[in-house]
Amino acid sequence: MRTWQLRKNSLTPTPDLPVLMGILNVTPDSFSDGGRYADRDAAVKHGFALAAAGAKILDIGGASSRPGAEEVSAEEETERVLPVIEKLVADGISVPLSIDTEKAAVAKAALEAGAEVVNDVSAGTRDDEMLSLVAETGAGVCLMHRLGTPQTMQDAPHYPRGVVEEVYDYLATRQQAAIDAGIARDKISLDVGIGFGKTMEDNIELLRNITQFAQLGSPLLVGHSRKRFIGEFLKQHSPAASLQDDPGDNQEIIDARDAATLGVAIGMVGKSVEILRLHNVQKALEAIKIYSELMKPQ
């Protein structure tokens, strides 16, 4: 099992227990829990709760990347995330912090405040300064595949050569771009971009074939938590038709998607996936632990 090395920390997943990344959205419009943690103190409290529940890293985002999300300026995004990062650091958060942004100015402010990883859903293509910033600061980086932009990515996405092959080639190209920019290979992780310019069938195909991406030699991150493809799948297999809608604060939809999210998480155990990005860390950890215990050889 490979080690994902950060600037100050080394997160080492075990063969049966991946690193769990807790999602901390400080946005008013994320597809799930949007607005719930927009207040600094609420966000900080939730960050500590995620860490206590078993998150080994917190991913803090100040701009929604859901389909159709409106653009947020770097200034506004920074104003959302910076107070939360500063307070978490000041209060002694015990786990590394990741900044979920595609803007170098936001990443720079977050890294200076104590974040250690940049989670860039554009894989460094949105901002030409991003990869050089990561190299200069020695931060970790996660590079994700996305087809188009949040405004266009779900407009009939199509992969002529097949979604697995095209996403693989894209991530290989972006991985090399990061290395060429001076980022150490052991600081790079890769994300196939579940829900970012993919149909339900595309997402399932990527998850079924996720082990192929281990050939790239970087830790793999899967971020599937509560996403729309889960709602679409549930609509086909559940009498609750409303489950296809974005959950927001609808607890029925959240609970249904969390259950399916756990199914995917368990499926990723043992499939070369080192990092799982999740809303409900506690439930995921409990499910993975008991699954792993049951699967131990006698």
VEXTOR-683764 format. One record per atom (N, C-alpha, C, CB): residue in three letters; x, y, z. Coordinates in steps of 0.2 Angstrom, whole numbers, plus 5000, padded with zeros to 4 digits. Glycine has a CB too. Example, Ala and Ser with C-alpha at 12.3 -4.5 7.8 and 13.67 -1.06 7.14 Angstrom:
Ala506649725039/Ala506249785039/Ala506649845039/Ala505749785045/Ser506449895035/Ser506849955036/Ser506450005039/Ser507049975029/
END
This chain:
Met500449945000/Met500050005000/Met500450065000/Met499550005006/Arg500350114995/Arg500750174995/Arg500550225001/Arg500650204988/Thr501050265002/Thr500950315007/Thr500850385003/Thr501550325012/Trp500350415006/Trp500150485003/Trp500550535008/Trp499450505003/Gln501050565005/Gln501450605010/Gln501250685009/Gln502250595008/Leu501150715014/Leu501050785014/Leu501550825017/Leu500350795019/Arg501550885017/Arg502050935019/Arg502350915026/Arg501851005019/Lys501850905031/Lys502050895038/Lys501750825040/Lys501750945042/Asn501350795037/Asn501050735039/Asn501150675034/Asn500350745041/Ser501150615036/Ser501150555031/Ser500550515033/Ser501750515032/Leu500050515029/Leu499450475030/Leu499550405026/Leu498850515027/Thr499550355030/Thr499650285028/Thr499050245029/Thr500250255031/Pro498650235023/Pro498050185024/Pro498350115025/Pro497650195018/Thr497950075028/Thr498050005029/Thr497749965023/Thr497849975036/Pro497849905022/Pro497549875016/Pro496849865017/Pro497849805016/Asp496549865023/Asp495849865024/Asp495449925026/Asp495649805028/Leu495849975027/Leu495550035029/Leu495850105026/Leu495650045037/Pro495450125021/Pro495750185018/Pro495750245022/Pro495350195011/Val496050305020/Val496050365023/Val495350395022/Val496650415021/Leu495050425027/Leu494350455026/Leu494450525026/Leu493850435031/Met494250565021/Met494250635020/Met493550665022/Met494550655013/Gly493550705027/Gly492850735029/Gly492750795025/Gly492850745036/Ile492150805022/Ile491950855018/Ile491650915023/Ile491350835013/Leu491950975022/Leu491751035026/Leu491651085021/Leu492351055031/Asn490951095019/Asn490751145014/Asn490551205018/Asn490151125010/Val490951265017/Val490751325020/Val490451375014/Val491351365023/Thr489851345011/Thr489551375006/Thr488851375007/Thr489651334999/Pro488451425004/Pro487751425004/Pro487351385000/Pro487551495004/Asp487751354995/Asp487351324989/Asp487651254987/Asp487351364983/Ser488051214991/Ser488251154989/Ser487651104989/Ser488751124995/Phe487651054985/Phe487151014983/Phe486850974990/Phe487250964978/Ser487250964995/Ser487150935001/Ser487450975007/Ser487350855001/Asp487050995011/Asp487151035017/Asp487351105016/Asp487750995021/Gly487251125010/Gly487351195008/Gly487051245013/Gly487151215001/Gly487451285016/Gly487251335021/Gly487251315028/Gly486551355019/Arg487251245029/Arg487251225036/Arg487951245040/Arg487251145036/Tyr488451255036/Tyr489151265040/Tyr489451335037/Tyr489651205039/Ala489051375034/Ala489251435032/Ala489551485037/Ala488751475028/Asp489251475043/Asp489451515049/Asp490151485052/Asp488951515055/Arg490651525053/Arg491251505055/Arg491251455061/Arg491751565057/Asp490951475066/Asp490951435072/Asp490551365071/Asp490551465078/Ala490051365067/Ala489751305065/Ala490151255061/Ala489051315061/Ala490551285057/Ala491051255052/Ala491551225057/Ala491251295047/Val491851265061/Val492351235065/Val492151185070/Val492651295070/Lys491551185073/Lys491251135077/Lys491151075073/Lys490651155080/His490951075067/His490851015062/His491550985060/His490451035056/Gly492051025059/Gly492651005058/Gly492950965063/Gly493151065056/Phe492950985069/Phe493150945075/Phe492750885076/Phe493150985081/Ala492050885074/Ala491650825075/Ala491850775070/Ala490950845074/Leu492050795064/Leu492250745058/Leu492950715060/Leu492350785052/Ala493350755063/Ala494050725065/Ala493950675071/Ala494450785068/Ala493450695076/Ala493350645081/Ala492950585079/Ala492850675086/Ala492650585073/Ala492250525070/Ala492750485066/Ala491750555066/Gly493350505065/Gly493850465061/Gly494150495055/Gly493550405060/Ala493950555053/Ala494250585047/Ala494950595048/Ala493850655046/Lys495350585044/Lys496050595044/Lys496350655040/Lys496450525041/Ile495850685037/Ile496050745034/Ile495350785032/Ile496350735027/Leu495350845033/Leu494750885032/Leu494750925025/Leu494550935037/Asp494250925021/Asp494250955014/Asp493851015015/Asp494150905008/Ile494051075015/Ile493651135016/Ile493551175009/Ile494051185021/Gly492951185008/Gly492751215001/Gly492351275002/Gly492451164997/Gly492451324998/Gly492151394999/Gly491751404993/Gly492551445001/Ala491751364988/Ala491351374981/Ala491051304979/Ala491851404976/Ser490451304978/Ser490151244976/Ser490351224969/Ser489351244976/Ser490451164968/Ser490651134961/Ser490151094958/Ser491351104961/Arg489551094961/Arg488951054959/Arg488751074952/Arg488351054964/Pro488451034948/Pro488151054941/Pro487751114942/Pro487750994938/Gly487951164937/Gly487551224937/Gly487751274942/Gly486851204938/Ala488251264946/Ala488451314952/Ala488651374949/Ala488951284956/Glu488451434952/Glu488751494949/Glu489451514951/Glu488251554952/Glu489751554947/Glu490451564949/Glu490551614955/Glu490751604943/Val491051604959/Val491151634965/Val491851674964/Val491151594971/Ser491951734966/Ser492551764965/Ser493051734970/Ser492551844966/Ala493751744968/Ala494251724973/Ala494251764980/Ala494951734970/Glu494051824979/Glu493951864986/Glu493451834990/Glu493851934984/Glu492851824987/Glu492251794991/Glu492451724994/Glu491651794987/Glu492751684990/Glu492951614992/Glu493451614997/Glu493251574986/Thr493951664997/Thr494451665002/Thr494051695009/Thr494951715000/Glu493651735008/Glu493251765014/Glu492851705018/Glu492851825012/Arg492651655014/Arg492251605017/Arg492751555020/Arg491851565011/Val493251535017/Val493651485020/Val494151505025/Val493951445014/Leu494451565024/Leu495051585028/Leu494851585036/Leu495251645026/Pro494351615038/Pro494251615045/Pro494151545048/Pro493551655046/Val493851505044/Val493751435046/Val494451395047/Val493351395042/Ile494851405042/Ile495551375043/Ile495951405048/Ile495951385036/Glu495951465049/Glu496251495054/Glu496051475061/Glu496251575054/Lys495451475062/Lys495151455069/Lys495251375070/Lys494351465069/Leu495251335065/Leu495351265066/Leu496051255068/Leu495251225060/Val496551295065/Val497251285066/Val497351315073/Val497651325061/Ala497051375075/Ala497151405081/Ala496951365087/Ala496851475082/Asp496351325086/Asp496051285091/Asp496451215091/Asp495351275090/Gly496951205087/Gly497351145088/Gly497051085084/Gly497451125095/Ile496751085079/Ile496451035075/Ile497050985074/Ile496151055068/Ser496850915075/Ser497450865075/Ser497550835068/Ser497250815080/Val497150855063/Val497150825056/Val497350875051/Val496550785054/Pro497650855046/Pro497850905040/Pro497250935037/Pro498250865035/Leu497350995034/Leu496751025031/Leu496951025024/Leu496651095034/Ser496451015020/Ser496451025012/Ser495951085010/Ser496250955009/Ile496251115005/Ile495851175003/Ile495551154996/Ile496251245002/Asp494851144995/Asp494551124989/Asp494451184985/Asp493851094991/Thr494851204980/Thr494851264976/Thr495151254970/Thr495151324980/Glu494951284964/Glu495351284958/Glu495651354957/Glu494851264952/Lys495751394962/Lys495951464961/Lys496651464965/Lys495451514963/Ala497151484962/Ala497851494965/Ala497851544971/Ala498351504960/Ala497451594970/Ala497451644976/Ala497151624982/Ala497051714973/Val496651584981/Val496251554987/Val496751504990/Val495551524985/Ala497051454986/Ala497451404988/Ala498051434992/Ala497751364983/Lys498351494990/Lys498951524993/Lys498751555000/Lys499151584989/Ala498151585000/Ala497951605007/Ala497851555012/Ala497251655006/Ala497551495009/Ala497351445014/Ala497951405016/Ala496951395010/Leu498451395011/Leu499151365013/Leu499451405018/Leu499551355007/Glu499451475017/Glu499851515022/Glu499451515029/Glu499851585020/Ala498851495029/Ala498451495035/Ala498551425039/Ala497751515034/Gly498851375035/Gly498951315039/Gly498651255035/Gly498651315045/Ala498351265029/Ala498151205025/Ala498751175022/Ala497651225020/Glu498751105021/Glu499251075018/Glu499151035012/Glu499451025023/Val498551035009/Val498451005003/Val497951044999/Val498150935004/Val498051044992/Val497551084988/Val497251024984/Val497951124983/Asn496551024984/Asn496150984981/Asn495851024975/Asn495550954985/Asp496051014969/Asp495951054963/Asp495451014958/Asp496551084960/Val494851024958/Val494450994953/Val494551004946/Val493651004955/Ser494951054945/Ser495151064938/Ser495851034936/Ser495151144936/Ala496151004941/Ala496850974940/Ala497351024937/Ala496750914935/Gly497251084940/Gly497751134938/Gly497651164931/Gly498451104938/Thr497051154928/Thr496951184921/Thr496551254922/Thr496551134917/Arg496251264927/Arg495851324928/Arg496351384929/Arg495351324934/Asp496851374933/Asp497251434935/Asp497951414933/Asp497151454942/Asp498351444929/Asp498951424927/Asp499551434932/Asp499251474921/Glu499351464938/Glu499851474943/Glu499751424949/Glu499751544946/Met499251374948/Met499151334953/Met499651284954/Met498451294952/Leu499851244949/Leu500451194950/Leu501051224952/Leu500551154943/Ser501251284950/Ser501851314952/Ser501851334960/Ser502051374948/Leu501251354962/Leu501151374969/Leu501151314973/Leu500451404970/Val500851254971/Val500951194975/Val501651174975/Val500551134972/Ala502051174970/Ala502751154970/Ala503151204975/Ala503051164963/Glu503051264974/Glu503451314978/Glu503251304986/Glu503251384977/Thr502651284988/Thr502451274995/Thr502651204998/Thr501751294996/Gly502751164993/Gly502851094996/Gly502151054998/Gly503351095001/Ala501651084996/Ala500951054998/Ala500850994994/Ala500451104997/Gly500350954997/Gly500050904993/Gly499550924988/Gly499750844998/Val499350884983/Val498850904978/Val498450844976/Val499250944972/Cys497850854975/Cys497450804972/Cys497150834965/Cys496850794977/Leu497250794960/Leu497150814953/Leu496550774951/Leu497750804948/Met495950814949/Met495350774947/Met495150784940/Met494750804952/His494850734937/His494550734930/His493850774930/His494550674927/Arg493750814926/Arg493150854925/Arg493050864918/Arg493050914929/Leu492450854915/Leu492350864908/Leu491950934908/Leu491950804905/Gly492250984905/Gly491851044905/Gly491951084912/Gly491151034903/Thr491451124913/Thr491351174919/Thr490751154923/Thr491451244917/Pro490651174929/Pro490051164932/Pro489451184929/Pro490051194939/Gln489451234924/Gln488951254921/Gln488751214915/Gln489051324918/Thr489251174912/Thr489151134906/Thr489251064907/Thr489551164901/Met489551044912/Met489850974912/Met489250914912/Met490250964919/Gln488650934914/Gln488150884913/Gln487750884907/Gln487750884920/Asp487950924902/Asp487550934896/Asp487750884891/Asp487751004893/Ala487450824892/Ala487550764888/Ala488350744887/Ala487350774881/Pro488650734893/Pro489350714893/Pro489450644889/Pro489650694900/His489950644885/His490050584880/His490850574880/His489750604873/Tyr491050504880/Tyr491750484879/Tyr491750434873/Tyr491950454886/Pro491950464868/Pro492050424862/Pro492450354862/Pro492250464856/Arg493050364866/Arg493450304867/Arg493350264873/Arg494150334867/Gly492750284877/Gly492650254883/Gly492850294889/Gly492950184883/Val492450294894/Val492550344900/Val493150324904/Val491950344904/Val493350254904/Val493850234908/Val494550254905/Val493850154909/Glu494550244898/Glu495150254894/Glu495350334894/Glu495150234887/Glu494750374893/Glu494850444892/Glu495050474899/Glu494250474890/Val494750454904/Val494950484911/Val495650464913/Val494350464916/Tyr495850404911/Tyr496450374913/Tyr496950424909/Tyr496550304911/Asp496950434903/Asp497350474899/Asp497450544902/Asp497150474892/Tyr496850574903/Tyr496850634906/Tyr497250644912/Tyr496150664907/Leu497150594917/Leu497450604923/Leu498250584923/Leu497150544928/Ala498350544918/Ala499150534917/Ala499450594914/Ala499150474911/Thr499050634910/Thr499350694907/Thr499450744913/Thr498850724902/Arg498950754917/Arg498950804922/Arg499450784928/Arg498250814925/Gln499550724929/Gln500050694934/Gln500750714931/Gln499950624935/Gln500850704925/Gln501450724922/Gln501550804922/Gln501550704915/Ala501050844921/Ala501050914921/Ala501250934928/Ala500450944919/Ala501050904933/Ala501150924940/Ala501950904941/Ala500750884945/Ile502150844939/Ile502850834940/Ile503350874937/Ile502950754938/Asp503150894930/Asp503550944927/Asp503551014930/Asp503250954920/Ala503051024934/Ala503051094937/Ala503451094944/Ala502251114939/Gly503651034945/Gly504151024951/Gly503750994957/Gly504351094953/Ile503150974957/Ile502850934962/Ile503150864963/Ile502050934961/Ala503350844969/Ala503550784970/Ala503050724969/Ala503850774977/Arg503150674966/Arg502650624964/Arg502350594970/Arg503050564960/Asp502650594976/Asp502350564982/Asp501850614985/Asp502850544987/Lys501850674982/Lys501350724985/Lys500750734981/Lys501650794986/Ile500650684975/Ile500150694971/Ile499650634972/Ile500350694963/Ser498950654972/Ser498450604972/Ser497950614966/Ser498050604979/Leu497650564964/Leu497250574958/Leu496450554960/Leu497450534953/Asp496050584956/Asp495350574958/Asp494950574951/Asp495050634962/Val494550514950/Val494250504943/Val493650554942/Val494050434943/Gly493450594947/Gly492950644946/Gly492250614945/Gly493150684940/Ile492050574950/Ile491350554950/Ile490850604950/Ile491250504956/Gly490450604945/Gly489850654945/Gly490050724941/Gly489650674952/Phe490650724939/Phe490950784936/Phe490950774928/Phe491650804938/Gly490450784925/Gly490350774917/Gly490350694916/Gly490950804914/Lys489950664920/Lys489850594918/Lys489050574919/Lys490250554923/Thr488850524915/Thr488150494916/Thr488250444922/Thr487950464910/Met487650424924/Met487650374930/Met488050314928/Met486850354931/Glu487950294921/Glu488250234919/Glu489050244919/Glu488050214912/Asp489250304917/Asp489950324917/Asp490250314924/Asp490050394914/Asn489950344929/Asn490150344936/Asn490250264938/Asn489650374940/Ile489750224937/Ile489750154939/Ile490350124935/Ile489050124937/Glu490450134929/Glu490950104925/Glu491650124928/Glu490950124917/Leu491750184930/Leu492350204933/Leu492450174939/Leu492350284934/Leu491950164943/Leu492050134950/Leu492150054949/Leu491450144954/Arg491850024944/Arg491949954943/Arg492649944941/Arg491549924937/Asn492949994937/Asn493649984935/Asn494150024938/Asn493649994927/Ile494050044944/Ile494450094948/Ile495150064949/Ile494150104955/Thr495249994949/Thr495949974950/Thr496449984944/Thr495849894951/Gln496149994938/Gln496550014933/Gln496950074934/Gln496150024926/Phe496650124938/Phe497050184939/Phe497650184944/Phe496550234941/Ala497650124947/Ala498250114952/Ala498850114948/Ala498150054956/Gln498850094941/Gln499450094937/Gln499750154936/Gln499250064930/Leu499450214938/Leu499750284937/Leu500250294943/Leu499150334937/Gly500150254948/Gly500650254954/Gly500550314959/Gly501350264951/Ser499950344959/Ser499850394964/Ser499250374968/Ser499650464960/Pro499150384974/Pro498550374978/Pro497950394975/Pro498650404985/Leu497450354975/Leu496750364972/Leu496250394977/Leu496550304968/Leu495950444975/Leu495450474979/Leu494750464976/Leu495550544981/Val494250434979/Val493550434976/Val493050474980/Val493350354976/Gly492750524977/Gly492250564980/Gly491550554977/Gly492450644979/His491250514980/His490550494978/His489950504982/His490550414976/Ser490150534988/Ser489650544993/Ser489050584991/Ser489950574999/Arg488450554992/Arg487850584991/Arg487650604984/Arg487650634996/Lys488050584979/Lys488050624973/Lys487450604969/Lys488650614969/Arg487350644963/Arg486750634959/Arg486650564956/Arg486650684954/Phe487150534954/Phe487150464951/Phe486850414956/Phe487850444949/Ile486950424963/Ile486650384968/Ile485950394968/Ile486950394975/Gly485750454967/Gly484950474967/Gly484650434961/Gly484850544967/Glu485050444955/Glu484750414949/Glu484650334950/Glu485150434943/Phe485250304953/Phe485150234954/Phe484650214959/Phe485850214957/Leu484550254964/Leu484050234969/Leu483350244966/Leu484050284975/Lys483250294961/Lys482650304958/Lys482450244954/Lys482650364954/Gln482950214951/Gln482750154947/Gln482650084952/Gln483350134943/His482850094958/His482850034962/His482450044969/His483550004964/Ser482150104969/Ser481750124976/Ser481050154974/Ser482150174980/Pro480550144978/Pro479950174977/Pro479950244978/Pro479450134981/Ala480450274982/Ala480450344984/Ala480750384978/Ala480850354990/Ala480350404973/Ala480550434967/Ala480950504969/Ala479950454963/Ser480750534974/Ser481050604976/Ser481850594977/Ser480750634982/Leu482050534978/Leu482750524980/Leu483250544975/Leu482850454981/Gln482950554968/Gln483450584963/Gln483650654964/Gln483150574956/Asp483250694968/Asp483350764969/Asp483950774973/Asp482750794972/Asp484250834972/Asp484850854977/Asp484550854984/Asp485150914975/Pro484950824989/Pro484750814996/Pro484650884999/Pro485150774999/Gly485050934998/Gly485050995002/Gly485050975010/Gly484351035001/Asp484450995014/Asp484450975020/Asp483850925021/Asp484351035025/Asn483650895016/Asn483050845016/Asn483350775019/Asn482750825009/Gln483150765026/Gln483450715029/Gln483350645026/Gln483250715036/Glu482750635023/Glu482550575020/Glu483050555014/Glu481850575017/Ile483150605010/Ile483550595004/Ile484350585007/Ile483550655000/Ile484550625012/Ile485150615015/Ile485250545017/Ile485350665020/Asp484850525021/Asp484850455024/Asp484950405018/Asp484250435029/Ala484450405013/Ala484450355008/Ala485150365004/Ala483850375003/Arg485350425003/Arg486050424999/Arg486650405003/Arg486150494996/Asp486550415010/Asp487150395014/Asp487150315014/Asp487050415021/Ala486550285014/Ala486550215014/Ala486950185008/Ala485850185015/Ala486750215002/Ala487050194996/Ala487750214995/Ala486650224990/Thr487950274998/Thr488650294999/Thr489050245002/Thr488650365002/Leu488750215008/Leu489150165011/Leu489250105007/Leu488850145018/Gly488750085003/Gly488850024999/Gly489450034994/Gly488250014995/Val489550094991/Val490050114987/Val490750114990/Val489950184983/Ala490750144996/Ala491350145000/Ala491650075002/Ala491250185007/Ile491150035004/Ile491349965005/Ile491649934999/Ile490749925008/Gly491349944993/Gly491549914987/Gly492249944985/Gly491049934982/Met492449994988/Met493150024986/Met493649994990/Met493050104987/Val493449964996/Val493949935000/Val494349874997/Val493649915007/Gly494949874997/Gly495349824993/Gly495349834986/Gly494949764994/Lys495149894983/Lys495149904976/Lys495649964974/Lys494449924973/Ser496249964978/Ser496750014977/Ser496550084978/Ser497050004970/Val495950094982/Val495750164983/Val496050184990/Val494950174983/Glu496450234991/Glu496750254997/Glu496350305001/Glu497450284996/Ile495950344997/Ile495650405001/Ile494850404998/Ile495950464999/Leu494450405003/Leu493750415002/Leu493550485005/Leu493350355005/Arg493250525001/Arg492950585003/Arg492250585004/Arg493150644997/Leu492050595010/Leu491350585013/Leu491050635017/Leu491350515017/His490450645017/His490050685022/His489950655029/His489350705019/Asn489750585029/Asn489650555035/Asn490250505036/Asn488950515035/Val490750535040/Val491350495041/Val491150435046/Val491850535044/Gln490850455051/Gln490650405056/Gln490350335054/Gln490250435062/Lys489850345050/Lys489450285047/Lys489950255042/Lys488850315043/Ala490350285038/Ala490750255034/Ala491250215037/Ala491150305029/Leu491550245043/Leu492050205046/Leu491850145050/Leu492450255052/Glu491250145052/Glu490950095056/Glu490750035051/Glu490250115059/Ala490550055045/Ala490350005040/Ala490949975037/Ala489950035034/Ile491550005036/Ile492149985033/Ile492449935038/Ile492550035031/Lys492449955044/Lys492749915050/Lys492449845050/Lys492749955056/Ile491749845051/Ile491449785052/Ile491549735045/Ile490749785053/Tyr491549775039/Tyr491649735033/Tyr492349705033/Tyr491549775027/Ser492849745035/Ser493449715035/Ser493549665040/Ser493949775036/Glu493249665046/Glu493349615051/Glu493049545048/Glu492949635057/Leu492449555045/Leu492149495042/Leu492549465037/Leu491449515040/Met492949505033/Met493249475027/Met493949455029/Met493349535022/Lys494149455035/Lys494849435037/Lys494849355036/Lys495049445045/Pro495449325034/Pro495449255033/Pro495449225040/Pro496149235029/Gln495149165040/Gln495149125046/Gln495749085048/Gln494549075046/
END
